[in-house]
Amino acid sequence: MKLIAYISILVALLFFVGCAPCPRYLPAHRIVAPTSDKVEKSKISTEEASGNLLGTINCYIGTPYVYGGEDKYGMDCSGFVQTVFREALSIKLPRTVAQQWKAGKSISDDELAFGDLAFFKTSKKKAPSHIGIYIGARKFAHASSSLGVTISQMSDKYWAKRYVGARRIILR
């Protein structure tokens, strides 16, 4: 029952926040060090953080994929995550997937919550090579090299096979 209520709230937020202008360059609330395992509590509420994240994600849906990009003209996966967290919450994340993998707190799959970072291994490298933002209901927002910024199901055969773990940036 809680899951249905949670999903209903997220859908309502997406609808209402989607009509709002994209938040840009908000005042800094906190900064996460690139290799820190410690994450400070946010000065804004979890609900406000979720609304800001959802609105900013919504602003970038459909943005084309550009390797090394991090703006509305094109972005890659780590640039998307970095830009969304900076614009929505004034959280400074490192630039690359490998660096972002070291930020925040490692969490188990059953702890996944809205705003957590989901990592995937899409190359032959040892470390994860793709990242997205978990948005609930086993879905994540990310910059796909073929679709641009989009939302995908973690249960899709392609993503499920490549999922390697998650990190929490926003403490609840």
N, C-alpha and C positions, 0 to 999 in steps of 0.2 A: 504494500500500500504506500509506504514511504517513497519507493522508487517511482511509482506513478505520479505522486505529488511532485517529486523532484523534477521529473521530466516535464510535467505540465508547467511548472514555474520556468524552467529553462526555455521552453517553446514560447511562453508569453514574453519573457525577457527578450528573446531573439526578435519577436515581432515588434515590440515597442522600442527597443534599443536600435533596431535596424532603421528606424525612421529618424533617429537623432544624428546630428553631425558627428563625424569621426573625432574622437578626442585626440588632440595633438599637444605634445610638449607640456604635460602636466607638471606641477612642482614635484620635486623628489620626495618620496616617502621613505625609501630605504634603498640600499644598494647591496647586491649579493656579490661577494668576492668570487672571482673565477674558479678558484680551486677550494672554496670553503665547503665543509660539510655542515657547518652551522648556518642556520637561516633564522634571522630575527623575525619577531612577530610584526606584521604590517600595522601601520597606524590607521588603516582604513578597515572597515568591516569586511568580512568574507563576502557578504551579499553585494556590497559596493564593488569589491574587487572582481567578482564574477560578472557583474553588469558591465564594468569597464572592459574586461577581457572579451566578453561576448560581442559588445559593440564594435570593438576594434577588429576582432576577427572578421565580423560581418562586413566591415568596410573594405577588407582586402580580398574577399571571395571573388574569384575570377581574374585576379591579377596574374599576368603571365609569368612563367618561370624564366628567370634569367640567372645563370650561375654568377654568384658574387653579388647579386642585387639585393637591395634592402629598402625599396620604396615602391610607390604605387605604379611605377613604370615597369617593374619586374623584380622578382626576389627568388632566392633559393630557400631551402627549408630552414636552415639555421638563421638566415637573415629575416625570414618571416617571424620566427619565434622571438628573436632578439628585438625586432621592431615592435611587435605586439606587446611584449612585456614592458618595453621602454615607454611606449605611447600610452598604454592603458594604466600602468601602475608605477611608472617611473623607476622600474627595476632594471638595472644595468646588468645584462647577461653577457657572457663572452660571445665571440662571433662564430666560432666553428662548432660543429656537432661534437667533436672530440673534447673540446673545452667545456661545452654545455653538459656533457655526460658527467663531468667532475663537479659541477655546481649543484647546490641544494642537497637534499637528503634522499638517499635511496629508499624506495618503498616497494612492497610486494604487490603483485597483480591484484589481489583482493582489496587493497587499500586505494586503488586508483580513484581519484576524485577530480571534479572539474578544475581545470587549470594546471594539472600535473603534466610533466613533459614525458612523452612516450618515445622510446628509441627503437630503431630498427637497423638491422645489418643488411644493407642492399648491395654491398660490394665484397670483395675478397679480403678487405682489411680486417684486422682483429677487432678493432673498436667499432662501435655503431657508426653508421654513415648517413642515417636519415633521422629526422626528428619531427614531431608534431605536438600539438597541444590537445590533451584529452578533454572532450566536451561532454562526456556522459553517454550512457546507453551504448557503450563499446564503440564509440565514434571518436575520431580525432581530426582536427584541422591541420593542414600542412600544405607546403608548396610542392606539388608533384611536378616532375620534369616533363610529363606529358599533358597534364591538365591545368597547370598553374595552381593557384591557391584554391583548395577544395576541401571537402569533408569526405572522409572514407571510413568504412567499417573496419575495425580491428579484426573482426572475424573473417573478412575476405581471405580467401586462400593465400593470396600473395602476401598480405601483411601479417597474417597469423603465423606463417612459416618464418618470417623474418623478425618478429618482435623479440627484443632482448631485455627489456626492462623499462623502469620508470623512475623519475626523480621528482621530488616535491620542492617547489620554490616558495610557494605561499603556505605558511604554517596556518593550521586551523585551530 
